[in-house]
Amino acid sequence: MEEKTFTVVDDQGVEKEFEVVLTFNSEDFGKSYVIYKMPDDESEEVFAAIFDENAKDGGNLVQVESEEEWNMLEEVLESFLDEE
């Protein structure tokens, strides 16, 4: 399986590379999401964000703020991991 990665530039201009775990669209929320992790991280901690693919710089990650979206993300991730 080919690993997909992306680079994020933080507020201080530092580049960090992340590995994509899962991407999907939610019709309920009308948004695209990405679940990702640090490559080679033994803790298996994952992160999630809204992915705004219409941003002119190639894509923009937006923080998830609603509890309903976090609950949906947890359910999607659990289903994905069960299938793995």
N, CA, C and O atoms as CSV, one atom per row, in Angstrom:
chain,resi,resn,atom,element,x,y,z
A,1,MET,N,N,0.848,-1.189,0.000
A,1,MET,CA,C,0.000,0.000,0.000
A,1,MET,C,C,0.890,1.247,0.000
A,1,MET,O,O,1.825,1.355,0.794
A,2,GLU,N,N,0.591,2.168,-0.885
A,2,GLU,CA,C,1.368,3.387,-0.994
A,2,GLU,C,C,0.965,4.367,0.099
A,2,GLU,O,O,-0.220,4.629,0.305
A,3,GLU,N,N,1.968,4.910,0.800
A,3,GLU,CA,C,1.678,5.879,1.849
A,3,GLU,C,C,1.570,7.262,1.238
A,3,GLU,O,O,2.363,7.642,0.376
A,4,LYS,N,N,0.576,8.008,1.697
A,4,LYS,CA,C,0.410,9.380,1.233
A,4,LYS,C,C,0.831,10.307,2.369
A,4,LYS,O,O,0.485,10.091,3.531
A,5,THR,N,N,1.571,11.324,2.012
A,5,THR,CA,C,2.021,12.289,3.009
A,5,THR,C,C,1.709,13.698,2.530
A,5,THR,O,O,1.471,13.936,1.346
A,6,PHE,N,N,1.716,14.619,3.479
A,6,PHE,CA,C,1.577,16.027,3.149
A,6,PHE,C,C,2.390,16.831,4.146
A,6,PHE,O,O,2.699,16.363,5.242
A,7,THR,N,N,2.728,18.036,3.750
A,7,THR,CA,C,3.544,18.901,4.583
A,7,THR,C,C,2.707,20.083,5.050
A,7,THR,O,O,1.977,20.696,4.271
A,8,VAL,N,N,2.828,20.388,6.335
A,8,VAL,CA,C,2.134,21.523,6.926
A,8,VAL,C,C,3.186,22.532,7.358
A,8,VAL,O,O,4.212,22.167,7.932
A,9,VAL,N,N,2.926,23.797,7.080
A,9,VAL,CA,C,3.796,24.867,7.549
A,9,VAL,C,C,3.061,25.552,8.694
A,9,VAL,O,O,1.977,26.104,8.504
A,10,ASP,N,N,3.663,25.513,9.894
A,10,ASP,CA,C,2.989,26.106,11.053
A,10,ASP,C,C,3.174,27.622,11.094
A,10,ASP,O,O,3.775,28.209,10.193
A,11,ASP,N,N,2.655,28.244,12.143
A,11,ASP,CA,C,2.686,29.702,12.272
A,11,ASP,C,C,4.098,30.271,12.298
A,11,ASP,O,O,4.304,31.426,11.925
A,12,GLN,N,N,5.071,29.478,12.731
A,12,GLN,CA,C,6.454,29.927,12.796
A,12,GLN,C,C,7.227,29.615,11.513
A,12,GLN,O,O,8.429,29.867,11.433
A,13,GLY,N,N,6.534,29.066,10.507
A,13,GLY,CA,C,7.191,28.750,9.249
A,13,GLY,C,C,7.919,27.420,9.243
A,13,GLY,O,O,8.676,27.127,8.317
A,14,VAL,N,N,7.694,26.604,10.283
A,14,VAL,CA,C,8.340,25.294,10.373
A,14,VAL,C,C,7.503,24.275,9.598
A,14,VAL,O,O,6.289,24.183,9.775
A,15,GLU,N,N,8.179,23.511,8.734
A,15,GLU,CA,C,7.499,22.478,7.957
A,15,GLU,C,C,7.488,21.166,8.728
A,15,GLU,O,O,8.509,20.745,9.273
A,16,LYS,N,N,6.319,20.524,8.768
A,16,LYS,CA,C,6.182,19.211,9.401
A,16,LYS,C,C,5.478,18.295,8.419
A,16,LYS,O,O,4.510,18.683,7.765
A,17,GLU,N,N,5.983,17.066,8.326
A,17,GLU,CA,C,5.385,16.101,7.415
A,17,GLU,C,C,4.475,15.154,8.198
A,17,GLU,O,O,4.818,14.701,9.290
A,18,PHE,N,N,3.323,14.869,7.624
A,18,PHE,CA,C,2.365,13.955,8.228
A,18,PHE,C,C,1.984,12.873,7.230
A,18,PHE,O,O,2.102,13.055,6.019
A,19,GLU,N,N,1.531,11.754,7.753
A,19,GLU,CA,C,1.084,10.629,6.941
A,19,GLU,C,C,-0.439,10.574,6.985
A,19,GLU,O,O,-1.040,10.625,8.058
A,20,VAL,N,N,-1.055,10.470,5.819
A,20,VAL,CA,C,-2.510,10.399,5.731
A,20,VAL,C,C,-2.969,9.006,6.153
A,20,VAL,O,O,-2.479,8.000,5.638
A,21,VAL,N,N,-3.907,8.955,7.087
A,21,VAL,CA,C,-4.521,7.687,7.492
A,21,VAL,C,C,-5.775,7.457,6.658
A,21,VAL,O,O,-6.018,6.352,6.172
A,22,LEU,N,N,-6.570,8.516,6.500
A,22,LEU,CA,C,-7.863,8.381,5.840
A,22,LEU,C,C,-8.352,9.753,5.394
A,22,LEU,O,O,-8.175,10.736,6.114
A,23,THR,N,N,-8.953,9.829,4.237
A,23,THR,CA,C,-9.651,11.036,3.804
A,23,THR,C,C,-11.056,10.634,3.393
A,23,THR,O,O,-11.265,9.539,2.869
A,24,PHE,N,N,-12.014,11.510,3.626
A,24,PHE,CA,C,-13.392,11.215,3.238
A,24,PHE,C,C,-14.211,12.503,3.236
A,24,PHE,O,O,-13.820,13.513,3.820
A,25,ASN,N,N,-15.354,12.435,2.564
A,25,ASN,CA,C,-16.304,13.546,2.537
A,25,ASN,C,C,-17.501,13.175,3.395
A,25,ASN,O,O,-17.943,12.026,3.395
A,26,SER,N,N,-18.021,14.144,4.119
A,26,SER,CA,C,-19.235,13.933,4.905
A,26,SER,C,C,-20.368,14.708,4.261
A,26,SER,O,O,-20.331,15.936,4.189
A,27,GLU,N,N,-21.378,13.985,3.792
A,27,GLU,CA,C,-22.551,14.653,3.226
A,27,GLU,C,C,-23.331,15.369,4.324
A,27,GLU,O,O,-23.927,16.418,4.081
A,28,ASP,N,N,-23.328,14.801,5.539
A,28,ASP,CA,C,-24.064,15.408,6.651
A,28,ASP,C,C,-23.548,16.812,6.968
A,28,ASP,O,O,-24.328,17.721,7.253
A,29,PHE,N,N,-22.222,16.976,6.913
A,29,PHE,CA,C,-21.625,18.262,7.255
A,29,PHE,C,C,-21.200,19.054,6.019
A,29,PHE,O,O,-20.862,20.233,6.124
A,30,GLY,N,N,-21.216,18.414,4.854
A,30,GLY,CA,C,-20.845,19.095,3.625
A,30,GLY,C,C,-19.387,19.514,3.588
A,30,GLY,O,O,-19.050,20.560,3.033
A,31,LYS,N,N,-18.517,18.696,4.182
A,31,LYS,CA,C,-17.098,19.027,4.266
A,31,LYS,C,C,-16.246,17.797,3.956
A,31,LYS,O,O,-16.714,16.660,4.016
A,32,SER,N,N,-14.986,18.059,3.624
A,32,SER,CA,C,-13.998,16.995,3.456
A,32,SER,C,C,-13.134,16.954,4.700
A,32,SER,O,O,-12.845,17.990,5.299
A,33,TYR,N,N,-12.723,15.754,5.089
A,33,TYR,CA,C,-11.914,15.579,6.295
A,33,TYR,C,C,-10.675,14.759,5.984
A,33,TYR,O,O,-10.656,13.958,5.049
A,34,VAL,N,N,-9.646,14.975,6.785
A,34,VAL,CA,C,-8.443,14.162,6.703
A,34,VAL,C,C,-8.082,13.727,8.121
A,34,VAL,O,O,-8.074,14.531,9.053
A,35,ILE,N,N,-7.785,12.439,8.260
A,35,ILE,CA,C,-7.270,11.901,9.522
A,35,ILE,C,C,-5.818,11.547,9.238
A,35,ILE,O,O,-5.520,10.859,8.262
A,36,TYR,N,N,-4.913,12.020,10.096
A,36,TYR,CA,C,-3.488,11.888,9.806
A,36,TYR,C,C,-2.689,11.654,11.077
A,36,TYR,O,O,-3.193,11.817,12.188
A,37,LYS,N,N,-1.419,11.264,10.889
A,37,LYS,CA,C,-0.538,10.999,12.027
A,37,LYS,C,C,0.890,11.369,11.653
A,37,LYS,O,O,1.209,11.588,10.485
A,38,MET,N,N,1.733,11.432,12.662
A,38,MET,CA,C,3.161,11.657,12.435
A,38,MET,C,C,3.740,10.351,11.895
A,38,MET,O,O,3.434,9.284,12.426
A,39,PRO,N,N,4.574,10.409,10.846
A,39,PRO,CA,C,5.189,9.173,10.352
A,39,PRO,C,C,6.087,8.552,11.419
A,39,PRO,O,O,6.763,9.265,12.160
A,40,ASP,N,N,6.093,7.248,11.493
A,40,ASP,CA,C,6.951,6.504,12.415
A,40,ASP,C,C,6.694,6.822,13.884
A,40,ASP,O,O,7.578,6.637,14.721
A,41,ASP,N,N,5.492,7.301,14.205
A,41,ASP,CA,C,5.152,7.589,15.599
A,41,ASP,C,C,4.617,6.306,16.238
A,41,ASP,O,O,3.585,5.779,15.824
A,42,GLU,N,N,5.322,5.822,17.235
A,42,GLU,CA,C,4.942,4.559,17.882
A,42,GLU,C,C,3.643,4.671,18.679
A,42,GLU,O,O,2.991,3.657,18.926
A,43,SER,N,N,3.254,5.874,19.085
A,43,SER,CA,C,2.060,6.043,19.915
A,43,SER,C,C,0.772,5.841,19.121
A,43,SER,O,O,-0.296,5.641,19.699
A,44,GLU,N,N,0.879,5.894,17.773
A,44,GLU,CA,C,-0.297,5.759,16.905
A,44,GLU,C,C,-1.341,6.848,17.154
A,44,GLU,O,O,-2.513,6.667,16.823
A,45,GLU,N,N,-0.924,7.980,17.738
A,45,GLU,CA,C,-1.833,9.106,17.940
A,45,GLU,C,C,-2.225,9.669,16.580
A,45,GLU,O,O,-1.375,9.873,15.713
A,46,VAL,N,N,-3.515,9.918,16.401
A,46,VAL,CA,C,-3.987,10.478,15.142
A,46,VAL,C,C,-4.590,11.855,15.375
A,46,VAL,O,O,-5.015,12.193,16.480
A,47,PHE,N,N,-4.615,12.630,14.313
A,47,PHE,CA,C,-5.178,13.969,14.328
A,47,PHE,C,C,-6.230,14.040,13.229
A,47,PHE,O,O,-6.218,13.229,12.302
A,48,ALA,N,N,-7.131,14.995,13.328
A,48,ALA,CA,C,-8.151,15.158,12.301
A,48,ALA,C,C,-8.360,16.639,12.038
A,48,ALA,O,O,-8.202,17.474,12.929
A,49,ALA,N,N,-8.716,16.948,10.801
A,49,ALA,CA,C,-8.983,18.328,10.419
A,49,ALA,C,C,-9.947,18.341,9.247
A,49,ALA,O,O,-10.107,17.353,8.531
A,50,ILE,N,N,-10.577,19.480,9.075
A,50,ILE,CA,C,-11.378,19.730,7.883
A,50,ILE,C,C,-10.391,20.119,6.794
A,50,ILE,O,O,-9.491,20.927,7.024
A,51,PHE,N,N,-10.558,19.549,5.617
A,51,PHE,CA,C,-9.661,19.843,4.512
A,51,PHE,C,C,-10.399,20.707,3.502
A,51,PHE,O,O,-11.350,20.259,2.861
A,52,ASP,N,N,-9.952,21.942,3.368
A,52,ASP,CA,C,-10.533,22.870,2.398
A,52,ASP,C,C,-9.718,22.778,1.125
A,52,ASP,O,O,-8.686,23.435,0.988
A,53,GLU,N,N,-10.183,21.956,0.189
A,53,GLU,CA,C,-9.414,21.724,-1.029
A,53,GLU,C,C,-9.535,22.862,-2.030
A,53,GLU,O,O,-8.867,22.844,-3.064
A,54,ASN,N,N,-10.364,23.840,-1.747
A,54,ASN,CA,C,-10.525,24.976,-2.655
A,54,ASN,C,C,-9.557,26.117,-2.346
A,54,ASN,O,O,-9.546,27.127,-3.050
A,55,ALA,N,N,-8.752,25.964,-1.307
A,55,ALA,CA,C,-7.786,27.002,-0.960
A,55,ALA,C,C,-6.778,27.149,-2.100
A,55,ALA,O,O,-6.362,26.155,-2.694
A,56,LYS,N,N,-6.391,28.374,-2.401
A,56,LYS,CA,C,-5.541,28.618,-3.573
A,56,LYS,C,C,-4.108,28.142,-3.395
A,56,LYS,O,O,-3.379,28.044,-4.382
A,57,ASP,N,N,-3.678,27.843,-2.179
A,57,ASP,CA,C,-2.297,27.393,-1.950
A,57,ASP,C,C,-2.170,25.877,-1.931
A,57,ASP,O,O,-1.185,25.344,-1.420
A,58,GLY,N,N,-3.158,25.177,-2.484
A,58,GLY,CA,C,-3.056,23.734,-2.595
A,58,GLY,C,C,-3.844,22.975,-1.557
A,58,GLY,O,O,-3.914,21.747,-1.614
A,59,GLY,N,N,-4.427,23.657,-0.631
A,59,GLY,CA,C,-5.235,23.002,0.395
A,59,GLY,C,C,-5.009,23.662,1.729
A,59,GLY,O,O,-3.934,24.197,1.999
A,60,ASN,N,N,-6.017,23.622,2.555
A,60,ASN,CA,C,-5.939,24.286,3.840
A,60,ASN,C,C,-6.591,23.392,4.892
A,60,ASN,O,O,-7.695,22.892,4.678
A,61,LEU,N,N,-5.921,23.187,6.021
A,61,LEU,CA,C,-6.502,22.422,7.119
A,61,LEU,C,C,-7.187,23.384,8.065
A,61,LEU,O,O,-6.623,24.412,8.439
A,62,VAL,N,N,-8.411,23.045,8.449
A,62,VAL,CA,C,-9.201,23.873,9.349
A,62,VAL,C,C,-9.526,23.048,10.586
A,62,VAL,O,O,-9.916,21.885,10.485
A,63,GLN,N,N,-9.364,23.653,11.735
A,63,GLN,CA,C,-9.606,22.955,12.998
A,63,GLN,C,C,-11.071,22.550,13.135
A,63,GLN,O,O,-11.976,23.326,12.828
A,64,VAL,N,N,-11.290,21.319,13.603
A,64,VAL,CA,C,-12.643,20.825,13.885
A,64,VAL,C,C,-13.033,21.364,15.258
A,64,VAL,O,O,-12.300,21.184,16.231
A,65,GLU,N,N,-14.185,22.024,15.335
A,65,GLU,CA,C,-14.574,22.636,16.599
A,65,GLU,C,C,-15.861,22.084,17.196
A,65,GLU,O,O,-16.070,22.190,18.405
A,66,SER,N,N,-16.731,21.492,16.370
A,66,SER,CA,C,-18.010,21.040,16.927
A,66,SER,C,C,-17.912,19.619,17.471
A,66,SER,O,O,-17.235,18.761,16.904
A,67,GLU,N,N,-18.592,19.398,18.563
A,67,GLU,CA,C,-18.603,18.070,19.192
A,67,GLU,C,C,-19.246,17.038,18.269
A,67,GLU,O,O,-18.832,15.879,18.241
A,68,GLU,N,N,-20.265,17.467,17.512
A,68,GLU,CA,C,-20.932,16.548,16.579
A,68,GLU,C,C,-19.945,16.038,15.525
A,68,GLU,O,O,-19.956,14.858,15.176
A,69,GLU,N,N,-19.091,16.939,15.021
A,69,GLU,CA,C,-18.104,16.513,14.023
A,69,GLU,C,C,-17.073,15.578,14.643
A,69,GLU,O,O,-16.687,14.592,14.016
A,70,TRP,N,N,-16.616,15.866,15.864
A,70,TRP,CA,C,-15.649,14.980,16.525
A,70,TRP,C,C,-16.249,13.593,16.721
A,70,TRP,O,O,-15.569,12.592,16.498
A,71,ASN,N,N,-17.512,13.520,17.134
A,71,ASN,CA,C,-18.169,12.223,17.320
A,71,ASN,C,C,-18.232,11.448,16.011
A,71,ASN,O,O,-17.981,10.243,15.985
A,72,MET,N,N,-18.569,12.143,14.919
A,72,MET,CA,C,-18.634,11.507,13.608
A,72,MET,C,C,-17.246,11.012,13.195
A,72,MET,O,O,-17.113,9.901,12.683
A,73,LEU,N,N,-16.211,11.833,13.415
A,73,LEU,CA,C,-14.843,11.449,13.058
A,73,LEU,C,C,-14.403,10.206,13.824
A,73,LEU,O,O,-13.769,9.317,13.255
A,74,GLU,N,N,-14.735,10.140,15.110
A,74,GLU,CA,C,-14.382,8.961,15.907
A,74,GLU,C,C,-15.050,7.709,15.361
A,74,GLU,O,O,-14.422,6.654,15.275
A,75,GLU,N,N,-16.330,7.823,14.989
A,75,GLU,CA,C,-17.051,6.675,14.447
A,75,GLU,C,C,-16.442,6.218,13.125
A,75,GLU,O,O,-16.268,5.020,12.902
A,76,VAL,N,N,-16.116,7.173,12.246
A,76,VAL,CA,C,-15.524,6.816,10.956
A,76,VAL,C,C,-14.170,6.136,11.161
A,76,VAL,O,O,-13.875,5.130,10.516
A,77,LEU,N,N,-13.351,6.683,12.056
A,77,LEU,CA,C,-12.040,6.101,12.305
A,77,LEU,C,C,-12.165,4.700,12.887
A,77,LEU,O,O,-11.445,3.792,12.471
A,78,GLU,N,N,-13.068,4.514,13.842
A,78,GLU,CA,C,-13.250,3.178,14.431
A,78,GLU,C,C,-13.695,2.171,13.371
A,78,GLU,O,O,-13.208,1.041,13.357
A,79,SER,N,N,-14.606,2.562,12.491
A,79,SER,CA,C,-15.063,1.675,11.422
A,79,SER,C,C,-13.917,1.331,10.484
A,79,SER,O,O,-13.763,0.181,10.074
A,80,PHE,N,N,-13.107,2.346,10.145
A,80,PHE,CA,C,-11.958,2.128,9.263
A,80,PHE,C,C,-10.968,1.176,9.894
A,80,PHE,O,O,-10.475,0.273,9.217
A,81,LEU,N,N,-10.660,1.348,11.178
A,81,LEU,CA,C,-9.687,0.488,11.861
A,81,LEU,C,C,-10.216,-0.929,12.007
A,81,LEU,O,O,-9.444,-1.886,11.937
A,82,ASP,N,N,-11.519,-1.080,12.207
A,82,ASP,CA,C,-12.118,-2.414,12.295
A,82,ASP,C,C,-11.956,-3.177,10.976
A,82,ASP,O,O,-11.790,-4.397,10.975
A,83,GLU,N,N,-12.003,-2.453,9.862
A,83,GLU,CA,C,-11.880,-3.066,8.541
A,83,GLU,C,C,-10.437,-3.421,8.200
A,83,GLU,O,O,-10.192,-4.309,7.383
A,84,GLU,N,N,-9.485,-2.736,8.821
A,84,GLU,CA,C,-8.067,-2.941,8.492
A,84,GLU,C,C,-7.621,-4.326,8.847
A,84,GLU,O,O,-6.459,-4.672,8.639
